[in-house]
Amino acid sequence: MRATDIMTRDPQFVTPDDSVSRAAQLMRDADVGMIPVVDGASNRWLPGVITDRDIATVTSVSSTRRIVACRTTCLRATRRSDPRPRSIR
């Protein structure tokens, strides 16, 4: 079995200018825990993703924040003793 056999084709997505509320609504409607953030509907370059965990961390601040403020970034592996992972930019 390959990834193409089980992947979601043509998934819902948001752009960096969409609100966190929109991302949450699309994720709820599609019953998913992650949504891609694309750089536009036409080219669909993938600068990041939003997870349900990302949304949970910002909802107490403001539901009108823009997605660019809470995109998931790649994480570098750290030692178990490190207090938190460091992001790669």
Secondary structure by P-SEA (a helix, b strand, c coil): cccccccccccccccccccaaaaaaaaaaacccccccccccccccccccccaaaaaaccccccccccccccccccccccccccbbbbcc
